[in-house]
Amino acid sequence: MDRALLALGLLMALPAVADEGMWTYDAFPVEAVSKAHGFTPTQAWLDKVRLGSVRLAGGCSASFVSPEGLVMTNHHCIRGCIEDLSSPKEDFLAKGFLARTPAQERRCPKVEANQLVKMTDVTARMNTATKGLTGAAFNTALKREMSAVESECTTSTDVRCDVVTLFNGGKYHLYEYRRFQDVRLVFAPEFSMAAFGGDPDNFNFPRFGYDVAFMRVWKDDAPAKSPDYLPWAKEGAKEGDLVFVSGHPGGTDRKVTVAELESHRDVYLPYMTMMLSESRGMLRSFAASSPERYRVTRAKLRAVENGLKSLRGRHQALADPALFTRKRQEEAELRQRVEANAELKAATAGAWEETAKALDEYRRLMPEYRMKEAGDAFSSELYAIAKHLVRAAEELPKPNATRLREYTDAQVPSLRQQLLRSAPIAKDLDESTLAFGLGRLRETLGADDPFVREVLGTESPEGLARALVRGTKLGDVKTRQALLEGGQAAVDASKDPMVLFARKVDAQARAVRSRYEDSVEAVLRRNGERLAKARLAVYGTSGYPDATFTLRLNAGQVKGWEENGRPVAPLTTFGGAYARHTGKDPFKLPDSWLKARGKVPDSTPLDMATTNDIIGGNSGSPMVDRDGRVVGLIFDGNLHSLGSRYAYVPETHRAVAVHGDGLIAALEHVYGAGHVVRELRAASEAATSPAK
């Protein structure tokens, strides 16, 4: 079947669009960019930018910006690290952080950085493993083969290998990364400046945030060498300039079926929006009760507010009849072309119908799955640790290919880092979020549900959360290490209340996960693959695959747009930031900026808007010019861009970045980080631009 589909190839090749798309590096539309912008990236240019790009395993992007392992990303991407390094006496989120020497750089307990060094097409191997299989058998065989390929590739803990799905299963690639787990904080501004404007300005423009941070990767207790880095531009970006974004967009759904979009609109997004709305209210109440509670909550609250606004934007995009009209037309055209060819028709028989049926099954299963397995009922860091320990004890002794995916050999180094690195846990907050989750469990499944009765017994959600959080010893790394290394025997013998609770929950959580994987995930994967191959056969491979938190490159321009008949300029300035200062949160500039007023000309660019096609996961992406030099740092998009999960609209969708000139100016004149600026400038002077 696969050969029949692909043999038809290029029945109607779609033209590559230079300023749209999240392109993989092995298929970047060089000719389209050349035609649109008069610049032709060479392979040397592409390789240099790729190797200078970094993935933060927690869900963000970054870049090497000096040969001494200096990494640039967003403040909000490493807020968890800053919080882990803080204390009531030393609040780095509030006051910022600056290491003036390498010895002062502080290790981030849970940050892992990855550098993509190799990409290999393993589609044929995956297809061979799943040939003739459907349903659960297909899903099981696919995951086993993925685990086998990753295990063969992972030659040491310094190597990370992931089999990634592209074109919704039309292709599979093996991505080999250089892994760094000793990542140390160098610089971070105040939380109030990184998030200046707060929720009101989030996903808006004009914008005046300084969402910047620098880290350094270390190896063998010394700064690691990073010969492939992105040097700083000698001239800043101006309106109309060509710019590129190299980063890791988290996920798009531009090529899924109409039934899947309807499921997003009618099932998933309403559920998640309601949950995050309730969570925001709980966190706001908790944070308002004391200064210390505010300190440990603000980062989590900001993340919830960001997620909530993003989900609302996505739902608004799907509520637009014009978008659905376009998607239905695209699907109808594909189906018509498939129906017109006997081989394609046979290869995709029932695929759309089976997808719709699986989504209907998920509609019924989702509340139970979200509560028991996805973790919505157990929103607790201490519970998450217990769950990992319980499952690791059962999974790690199994053959690698038969384990749950998060416990395979390729994932074990990251798992150990999460479990065995010391970081503070705010027990009051953990108790409150767990109580909130247990309350939602009872509300969602009902007080008479057998699982709810087994979990709560005669306890209230608040009482059970209090007993579990206050009674557990899992906050101690040595306790966790003993359980992890002691395996099943140690976990079975443990009397820790959180471990006992996780063991009680695990059987039913695994059961609903199995139902989901067999009746929903397997069907969506298999039919997604069938339809993806049909799409490739009809339209060819000139398009780009949906985002999957894999490295992508995108071309764009520094450019504003028109909002309700009013032009929006693409650049904001330091002067604009001072004009926006009210002295009241969230428009209160920190003292460092107020004291530095006048040291930087008011006309200096601070933030900018561009036409680059980005989405969540691109946060922290470097923005480079045609010389492959840094001119900005992606940190957000405008409100219109929230709909880019489903479609990119070049007229209004904008990426938002910290301007390279403003980034350097604030480092030097606001924060006194002259040594960081000197490192960046020295790296820039030493670099030679790759051939264009």
URSULDA-V933761 format. One record per residue. N is the residue number from 0. PSI is psi in whole degrees, 0 to 359 (none if undefined). OMEGA is omega in whole degrees, 0 to 359 (NA if undefined). Layout:
# URSULDA-V933761
N_PSI_OMEGA, N_PSI_OMEGA
This chain:
# URSULDA-V933761
0_316_183, 1_316_180, 2_323_180, 3_318_180, 4_311_187, 5_336_179, 6_336_180, 7_337_183, 8_141_168, 9_42_174, 10_324_176, 11_90_183, 12_128_177, 13_137_180, 14_141_175, 15_139_180, 16_125_188, 17_318_187, 18_23_175, 19_141_171, 20_147_178, 21_87_193, 22_136_170, 23_152_185, 24_333_181, 25_359_182, 26_28_182, 27_136_185, 28_73_184, 29_315_183, 30_321_180, 31_319_178, 32_318_179, 33_317_181, 34_321_184, 35_327_190, 36_357_179, 37_24_179, 38_129_182, 39_103_178, 40_130_176, 41_171_177, 42_324_178, 43_320_178, 44_313_181, 45_317_180, 46_319_182, 47_316_180, 48_321_178, 49_312_183, 50_339_175, 51_350_181, 52_149_184, 53_144_172, 54_132_170, 55_121_191, 56_341_179, 57_352_175, 58_22_181, 59_177_178, 60_168_181, 61_187_179, 62_151_169, 63_132_181, 64_9_172, 65_163_180, 66_359_181, 67_29_174, 68_12_179, 69_129_184, 70_134_177, 71_137_176, 72_191_177, 73_150_172, 74_316_185, 75_343_178, 76_334_181, 77_25_179, 78_325_178, 79_320_177, 80_314_181, 81_321_178, 82_319_179, 83_326_182, 84_351_184, 85_168_176, 86_171_177, 87_330_181, 88_337_184, 89_85_187, 90_91_183, 91_337_175, 92_320_182, 93_314_189, 94_351_183, 95_177_183, 96_139_175, 97_119_174, 98_122_183, 99_346_176, 100_159_176, 101_327_181, 102_336_181, 103_352_179, 104_133_187, 105_132_183, 106_131_175, 107_120_188, 108_327_191, 109_14_183, 110_131_174, 111_131_179, 112_139_182, 113_138_176, 114_120_183, 115_118_183, 116_341_184, 117_142_176, 118_130_182, 119_132_178, 120_118_179, 121_24_182, 122_314_183, 123_320_181, 124_319_178, 125_318_181, 126_323_178, 127_319_182, 128_331_185, 129_5_185, 130_128_177, 131_0_184, 132_152_176, 133_170_173, 134_219_184, 135_325_180, 136_320_177, 137_311_183, 138_316_180, 139_314_181, 140_320_180, 141_313_181, 142_322_179, 143_318_181, 144_322_175, 145_313_181, 146_321_180, 147_316_180, 148_316_180, 149_319_180, 150_319_178, 151_327_184, 152_329_186, 153_93_185, 154_344_178, 155_173_179, 156_347_177, 157_357_181, 158_133_174, 159_132_181, 160_128_180, 161_129_169, 162_121_184, 163_146_180, 164_128_178, 165_152_182, 166_41_176, 167_34_180, 168_358_176, 169_330_178, 170_154_174, 171_131_178, 172_148_173, 173_120_178, 174_122_179, 175_125_183, 176_150_164, 177_124_188, 178_133_175, 179_122_179, 180_355_172, 181_92_183, 182_125_188, 183_143_182, 184_131_179, 185_312_182, 186_140_171, 187_134_176, 188_182_175, 189_146_176, 190_318_184, 191_332_179, 192_323_176, 193_323_182, 194_30_183, 195_130_184, 196_344_174, 197_210_182, 198_325_179, 199_322_181, 200_347_183, 201_133_184, 202_33_177, 203_167_175, 204_139_10, 205_151_184, 206_149_185, 207_35_181, 208_152_175, 209_67_187, 210_76_190, 211_146_170, 212_152_175, 213_139_175, 214_175_174, 215_136_175, 216_139_181, 217_154_176, 218_128_181, 219_42_176, 220_32_174, 221_153_177, 222_133_181, 223_149_176, 224_139_179, 225_76_184, 226_334_177, 227_97_182, 228_168_180, 229_110_181, 230_160_181, 231_144_178, 232_144_179, 233_341_175, 234_136_181, 235_164_181, 236_144_178, 237_164_179, 238_132_180, 239_350_181, 240_147_172, 241_130_178, 242_153_180, 243_144_175, 244_125_179, 245_111_184, 246_194_191, 247_75_178, 248_134_191, 249_318_182, 250_133_172, 251_163_180, 252_53_183, 253_344_184, 254_19_178, 255_172_182, 256_162_176, 257_323_179, 258_323_178, 259_320_177, 260_320_178, 261_322_178, 262_319_175, 263_311_185, 264_319_190, 265_340_187, 266_294_189, 267_308_185, 268_317_176, 269_320_180, 270_310_183, 271_324_179, 272_317_178, 273_316_182, 274_315_181, 275_327_177, 276_315_179, 277_321_179, 278_319_179, 279_317_178, 280_317_180, 281_315_182, 282_321_178, 283_317_179, 284_317_180, 285_314_183, 286_330_184, 287_351_188, 288_342_177, 289_156_177, 290_321_181, 291_321_177, 292_324_175, 293_319_182, 294_316_185, 295_353_185, 296_334_192, 297_321_181, 298_316_179, 299_318_180, 300_317_179, 301_319_180, 302_319_179, 303_317_179, 304_320_178, 305_314_179, 306_321_181, 307_316_180, 308_322_178, 309_315_180, 310_321_178, 311_320_178, 312_319_178, 313_318_180, 314_321_178, 315_321_178, 316_317_181, 317_340_177, 318_353_180, 319_116_181, 320_330_182, 321_321_180, 322_316_180, 323_326_176, 324_315_179, 325_315_182, 326_321_179, 327_322_178, 328_317_179, 329_317_180, 330_321_179, 331_322_179, 332_317_178, 333_315_181, 334_323_179, 335_318_180, 336_324_177, 337_316_181, 338_331_184, 339_352_181, 340_123_187, 341_319_182, 342_316_178, 343_319_180, 344_316_180, 345_322_184, 346_335_183, 347_13_184, 348_123_176, 349_0_187, 350_313_180, 351_318_182, 352_318_179, 353_324_177, 354_313_180, 355_321_180, 356_319_179, 357_322_179, 358_326_176, 359_323_176, 360_320_180, 361_325_177, 362_319_180, 363_327_186, 364_337_191, 365_313_181, 366_317_180, 367_317_180, 368_314_181, 369_322_182, 370_309_190, 371_316_188, 372_318_184, 373_345_172, 374_4_182, 375_332_180, 376_345_188, 377_57_184, 378_81_185, 379_131_178, 380_322_180, 381_322_176, 382_319_180, 383_321_177, 384_314_180, 385_318_179, 386_316_179, 387_319_180, 388_318_179, 389_315_182, 390_323_178, 391_322_180, 392_325_180, 393_323_188, 394_318_189, 395_328_177, 396_345_182, 397_160_169, 398_143_186, 399_318_186, 400_342_184, 401_1_181, 402_161_166, 403_145_190, 404_327_183, 405_359_179, 406_16_178, 407_167_181, 408_322_182, 409_334_184, 410_347_186, 411_318_178, 412_318_178, 413_321_178, 414_314_180, 415_321_178, 416_317_181, 417_324_185, 418_330_192, 419_4_173, 420_133_183, 421_129_175, 422_143_183, 423_146_175, 424_122_180, 425_101_188, 426_324_178, 427_316_179, 428_318_180, 429_320_179, 430_318_181, 431_318_180, 432_325_177, 433_318_177, 434_320_177, 435_315_180, 436_318_179, 437_325_176, 438_319_178, 439_326_176, 440_312_181, 441_320_179, 442_321_186, 443_313_184, 444_342_178, 445_145_184, 446_335_182, 447_359_178, 448_134_183, 449_322_180, 450_318_179, 451_317_180, 452_323_179, 453_321_183, 454_311_186, 455_328_185, 456_234_178, 457_5_182, 458_155_168, 459_160_176, 460_319_181, 461_319_181, 462_318_180, 463_317_179, 464_320_180, 465_314_182, 466_320_182, 467_311_185, 468_319_182, 469_339_182, 470_340_185, 471_153_176, 472_13_186, 473_353_173, 474_345_181, 475_124_184, 476_322_181, 477_324_177, 478_317_180, 479_319_181, 480_319_180, 481_321_180, 482_320_181, 483_313_183, 484_336_178, 485_345_175, 486_208_186, 487_321_181, 488_317_181, 489_319_180, 490_317_179, 491_328_182, 492_347_185, 493_139_175, 494_7_179, 495_129_186, 496_326_180, 497_324_177, 498_316_178, 499_320_179, 500_315_179, 501_322_177, 502_321_179, 503_320_184, 504_332_196, 505_319_184, 506_313_181, 507_329_176, 508_317_177, 509_322_182, 510_316_181, 511_330_174, 512_317_179, 513_317_178, 514_317_180, 515_313_183, 516_323_183, 517_320_188, 518_343_181, 519_295_185, 520_314_182, 521_318_181, 522_317_180, 523_320_179, 524_308_185, 525_314_181, 526_330_173, 527_321_178, 528_316_180, 529_315_181, 530_326_178, 531_319_179, 532_326_176, 533_318_179, 534_318_178, 535_322_179, 536_323_182, 537_313_189, 538_351_182, 539_189_185, 540_23_182, 541_347_178, 542_182_181, 543_150_179, 544_157_174, 545_150_181, 546_143_182, 547_33_185, 548_35_173, 549_158_188, 550_130_180, 551_156_178, 552_139_184, 553_137_176, 554_149_178, 555_188_179, 556_151_170, 557_114_190, 558_137_174, 559_199_178, 560_179_180, 561_126_182, 562_109_181, 563_45_178, 564_2_182, 565_127_179, 566_137_176, 567_115_182, 568_149_186, 569_351_183, 570_138_169, 571_168_188, 572_169_174, 573_320_178, 574_322_177, 575_324_178, 576_316_180, 577_325_178, 578_332_182, 579_346_180, 580_126_179, 581_346_185, 582_357_179, 583_138_177, 584_143_5, 585_14_181, 586_40_180, 587_114_177, 588_142_178, 589_163_182, 590_325_181, 591_321_180, 592_321_180, 593_321_180, 594_333_183, 595_0_183, 596_130_182, 597_340_179, 598_335_178, 599_128_179, 600_139_181, 601_334_183, 602_356_181, 603_128_180, 604_141_177, 605_302_178, 606_163_179, 607_156_177, 608_140_180, 609_167_180, 610_7_182, 611_141_183, 612_103_184, 613_172_175, 614_177_178, 615_138_188, 616_331_174, 617_349_177, 618_131_182, 619_359_180, 620_138_173, 621_145_171, 622_124_185, 623_159_178, 624_189_184, 625_348_173, 626_2_182, 627_24_182, 628_147_186, 629_128_174, 630_357_181, 631_175_183, 632_111_181, 633_136_173, 634_353_183, 635_182_170, 636_174_175, 637_176_183, 638_321_181, 639_327_185, 640_345_180, 641_334_177, 642_357_183, 643_353_171, 644_329_187, 645_335_179, 646_147_178, 647_129_180, 648_102_188, 649_336_182, 650_328_188, 651_338_183, 652_126_181, 653_139_169, 654_151_180, 655_131_184, 656_153_166, 657_130_181, 658_140_182, 659_321_179, 660_315_180, 661_325_180, 662_313_180, 663_318_183, 664_317_181, 665_320_177, 666_314_187, 667_315_192, 668_339_178, 669_316_189, 670_354_179, 671_30_181, 672_53_183, 673_327_180, 674_326_176, 675_317_179, 676_318_179, 677_322_177, 678_319_179, 679_318_182, 680_322_178, 681_319_178, 682_323_179, 683_318_180, 684_325_183, 685_339_187, 686_147_170, 687_134_181, 688_138_177, 689_155_180, 690_139_181, 691_none_NA
